[in-house]
Amino acid sequence: MFGAGWSDAMPDAGSYPREAGCDFVVELVDKLNGRDGEFEGPLPHAIRRYGRHVLETVPPGELLAEGHSFAPGLATEYAAMDPATRPPCVYHRGTGELLDGNHRCRAALLNGEDGVACYVGVEGSEDPFWSPWEDDDG
């Protein structure tokens, strides 16, 4: 289930809220990555750094992340989508991290697009108790 007013189907990009809380963005990423349940670990933890995220258009060249996995076929699938219906990426401008959306960003580059829809963490909405992820296995 996608909870909090979501159906099991992904909404069109045009229906994503302009401003969203961190739980909404975590649920979106959970759904996009094929998970369906408790989504914990470094990625949702990083998203929760900011309590609020705003949907913005960001140049794709700002978003490419080194070290992220890449499947060319998935980027090609996203490139075939209308950019208006492509799900947004998740980006923290303050840290420069592309948290989710490497394939969507590469799709925009393949298509020569000037911008990519991204949820960007809102400066000033940081969780005062947030700290970097520490793996409990260490």
N, C-alpha and C positions, 0 to 999 in steps of 0.2 A: 504494500500500500504506500501511497505517496503522501498521505496525511494532510492535515491543515487545508482542506478545500481542494486538494488535487485529485484528479481522476488517475486511473492507471496509465492513461495515454499521456505522452509528452505534449505540452501546450505548444502552439505556434510561437515563434520568437516575438511576434508582435503583441502577444498577450502576456508576456513576462512583465511583472511590475517594475516600474522605473526605480523604485527603492525597495529593498528587501532586507529582512533581518538575516543574521548568520544561519539560523536554523533552516530557513527556506533555501539558502544557497547550498548548504550541506546536503539537503534532501535532493536538490537538483543534480548535484554532482554524483550522489549515490545512484540515482536513477539512470543518469547518462552512462555510468560505468557498469551498469548491469547488476548492481548490488540491490538487494531488497531486504533490508533489515538494519540491525545495529551497525552503523558505519563509524568506526573509531580508527584512530591512528594518526600519523603525522599530517595527512591532507585535511581531514575535517578539523583537526586541531588548529592548523594554520588559517583556515577559513574563519574560525571562531575568534581569531585575533581582533577582528573588527566586529562590532555589534551590528553595524549597518553597512550595506553595499548599495551602490548606485549603478544603474545601467548606463554605460557610456560607450562611445565609439572611440577605439584606440587604434593607432596605426599598427598594422601587423608586424612591422619591423621591430617595434618595441617589445613584442611579446614572445619571440622565439626563445625557448629555454634550452640550454645545453644540458645533456644528460637525461632528457626525458625520452621515454620509449617512442618509437615511431613506426607505424605500419602504413606504408604508401597506399595500400588499397583503401584504408579508412579515410585518409586525406582525400583521395579521389572521390569517394562516396560523398563526403561533405562538400567537395568542390562542385558536385552536380546539383546540390541543393540551392534553392533560392536563398541568398543571404538574409532575406527578411524572415525566413523560417528556420534558419540555422540556430541551434541553441547557443547562448552566450558562453564565452570563456569566463574564467575567474582570475583576476589579476590584482596584485597588491602593488600599487604604484610606489608606496613608501619603501618597500623592500626590493622592488623590481622583479618580483617573482611571478611567473605565470604558473598558477596553481593547477589549473585544469583547462584544457582546450588546445593542446599542442596541434592536434590534427585539424581542428577548425581554423586555427591560425594559419597553418600551412595551406589549407584549402583557399583561404583568402589571398595568400601570396600567389598560388597557382592561377587564380582568376584575375590577378592584377587589381584587387580591391584596395581602396584607400583606407578602409577601416574595418574593424571587427567589433561586434557587440560584446561587451565584457561587463561583468559585475566587478566593480572596483571598490575595495575597502575604503570607507569614508574616514578621512583623518579626523581625529577628535572623538571617534566612537570606539577607540581601543578599549579592550577589557583591561582594567587596571591590575587584574590578578593574572593576566596571561603571561606565560613564560615559554621559551622554546621547548619543543617536544624532546622528552628524554625517554629512550627505550628502556623498559623495565627489565629487558633480558640481559643488560650489561652488567 
